[in-house]
Amino acid sequence: MTKERAFTLVELLVALAIFALLAAFAYRGLAVMMDSRESLDRDSRKWRDLALFVGRFERDVQAALDRPAVGPSGTAQAPISSNLDLGGATATGLAVTRAGASLYANVLAAPQRVGYRLAEGRVERLAWPAVDAAPRAQVESLPVLEDVRSLAFRFLDRNLDWRRDWALPATQGTPLAVEMTVELGGGEKIVRIVEVPR
């Protein structure tokens, strides 16, 4: 009669401990992989949003018109201005009188007054209802970039000097170029210089 060999209780406990260790390592590896994937998705979204914002800013400045504007408060402004007339309040940022989109056969084909400002850690793109806004006209704002520490603009004048302000009087025309500096929440700093068409 042959004796059958079976696992002892100690052998089963050792096997279970080994499986538990392998499962813990596998779970930790999976958690690290999922965290890195989320981080990559977040970074990808951040850089995509930044690229879209910079592209929109460049298009707005490159479509600038040498046409003064009148804000909702009745103040005359230069075609490109560092003062934002919000109809009762002013803020610093960038306002541009730009050509409309010629592909449209509606209100978007007309010249537009648009702007950019930093508000509560995000960049907003502003749109006035017309280049010469009516009194108390409402300015539409659309967030275009989140998690921003600072947003600054400089303007290149005819003497090739960089200036931080470009507003009044409206007769000073347009600068030669506009420089935008954005500092993101992570500390990254992006600088873009866009030539203003003549």
C-alpha positions in Angstrom: 0.0 0.0 0.0 1.4 3.4 -1.1 1.1 6.4 1.0 -0.2 9.6 -0.8 1.7 12.8 0.0 -0.3 15.9 0.7 0.5 19.6 1.5 1.0 20.3 5.1 -0.6 23.3 6.8 2.8 25.0 7.1 3.4 24.6 3.3 -0.1 26.0 2.5 0.5 29.0 4.8 3.9 29.7 3.1 2.3 29.5 -0.3 -0.4 31.9 0.7 2.1 34.4 2.1 4.1 34.3 -1.1 0.9 34.9 -3.2 -0.1 37.8 -0.8 3.4 39.4 -1.3 3.2 39.0 -5.1 -0.4 40.5 -5.1 0.8 43.5 -3.0 3.7 44.2 -5.3 1.5 43.9 -8.4 -1.1 46.2 -6.9 1.5 48.8 -6.0 2.9 48.6 -9.5 -0.6 49.1 -10.9 -1.2 52.1 -8.6 2.1 53.7 -9.6 1.2 53.2 -13.3 -2.3 54.7 -12.9 -0.9 57.7 -11.0 1.7 58.3 -13.8 -1.0 58.0 -16.4 -3.2 60.6 -14.6 -0.1 62.9 -14.3 0.6 62.5 -18.0 -3.0 63.2 -18.9 -3.0 66.3 -16.7 0.3 67.6 -18.3 -1.0 66.8 -21.8 -4.2 68.8 -21.1 -2.2 71.7 -19.6 0.1 72.0 -22.6 -2.8 71.6 -25.1 -4.8 74.4 -23.4 -1.7 76.6 -23.4 -1.1 76.0 -27.1 -4.7 76.8 -27.9 -4.5 80.0 -25.8 -1.2 81.2 -27.4 -2.6 80.5 -30.8 -5.7 82.5 -30.2 -3.6 85.4 -28.7 -1.3 85.4 -31.8 -4.3 85.4 -34.2 -6.0 88.3 -32.4 -2.8 90.5 -32.4 -2.0 89.6 -36.0 -5.5 90.6 -37.1 -5.2 94.0 -35.3 -6.6 97.1 -37.0 -5.3 100.6 -36.7 -8.7 101.8 -35.5 -9.3 103.5 -32.1 -12.2 102.2 -30.0 -14.6 103.7 -27.5 -15.3 101.8 -24.4 -18.6 101.4 -22.5 -17.6 104.3 -20.2 -17.2 106.5 -23.3 -13.4 106.7 -23.0 -11.4 106.7 -26.3 -8.8 103.9 -26.4 -5.9 103.1 -28.7 -6.4 100.2 -31.2 -4.2 98.2 -28.9 -4.4 99.1 -25.3 -3.2 97.9 -21.9 -6.3 99.3 -20.2 -9.5 97.3 -20.3 -12.7 99.4 -20.1 -15.2 97.2 -18.4 -17.9 99.8 -18.3 -17.6 101.3 -14.8 -14.4 99.7 -13.9 -11.0 99.5 -15.5 -8.4 96.7 -15.4 -5.0 96.0 -16.8 -4.4 93.5 -19.5 -4.6 93.7 -23.3 -7.4 95.0 -25.5 -7.2 94.8 -29.3 -9.4 96.1 -32.2 -9.2 93.2 -34.7 -10.5 92.4 -38.1 -13.5 90.2 -38.3 -13.5 86.7 -39.8 -14.1 87.2 -43.5 -15.4 83.7 -43.9 -18.6 84.5 -42.0 -21.6 86.4 -43.4 -22.8 87.5 -40.0 -21.7 89.7 -37.0 -18.4 87.8 -36.8 -17.3 89.4 -40.1 -17.3 92.9 -38.6 -14.3 94.3 -36.7 -14.2 93.2 -33.1 -12.9 94.4 -29.8 -11.3 91.6 -27.8 -9.1 91.5 -24.7 -7.2 89.3 -22.2 -6.9 89.6 -18.4 -6.0 87.5 -15.4 -8.8 87.0 -12.9 -8.7 84.5 -10.0 -5.9 82.4 -11.3 -7.1 82.0 -14.9 -6.8 83.9 -18.1 -10.1 85.2 -19.6 -10.7 86.3 -23.1 -13.0 89.3 -23.2 -15.3 90.3 -26.1 -17.1 93.6 -26.3 -20.4 93.8 -28.3 -18.9 96.3 -30.8 -15.6 98.2 -31.3 -17.5 101.4 -30.2 -19.4 100.0 -27.3 -22.7 101.5 -26.1 -22.9 102.9 -22.6 -23.2 100.2 -19.9 -22.5 97.5 -22.6 -21.9 94.1 -21.1 -18.5 92.5 -21.7 -18.5 88.8 -22.3 -15.7 86.8 -20.7 -14.6 83.3 -21.5 -12.0 81.4 -19.5 -9.2 80.2 -21.8 -6.4 79.1 -19.5 -6.5 77.8 -15.9 -3.9 77.7 -13.1 -2.0 80.8 -14.0 0.1 82.8 -11.6 0.8 85.9 -13.7 0.0 87.4 -17.0 1.9 90.5 -18.3 2.1 92.4 -21.6 4.7 94.8 -23.0 4.6 96.9 -26.1 7.4 97.9 -28.5 7.2 101.5 -29.4 8.6 103.3 -32.5 11.9 104.0 -30.6 12.3 100.3 -30.1 11.7 100.6 -26.3 9.5 98.2 -24.4 6.7 99.8 -22.5 4.3 98.2 -19.9 1.4 100.6 -20.7 -0.2 101.5 -24.0 -3.5 103.2 -23.6 -4.2 106.9 -24.0 -4.4 109.0 -26.1 -6.0 107.0 -28.9 -3.9 108.9 -31.4 -0.7 107.0 -30.4 -1.6 104.3 -32.9 -0.4 100.7 -32.6 2.9 99.4 -31.2 5.3 97.5 -33.4 5.0 94.3 -31.4 3.3 92.9 -28.3 5.1 90.6 -25.8 3.0 88.3 -23.6 4.5 86.6 -20.5 2.5 83.8 -18.8 3.6 82.1 -15.6 1.8 78.9 -15.0 0.9 77.5 -11.5 3.8 75.0 -11.8 6.3 77.8 -12.3 6.7 77.4 -16.1 7.2 80.7 -17.8 6.2 81.2 -21.5 7.1 84.4 -23.4 5.6 85.1 -26.9 6.4 88.2 -29.1 3.9 88.9 -31.9 4.5 91.5 -34.5 1.6 93.9 -35.1 0.6 94.3 -38.8 0.8 97.7 -40.3 
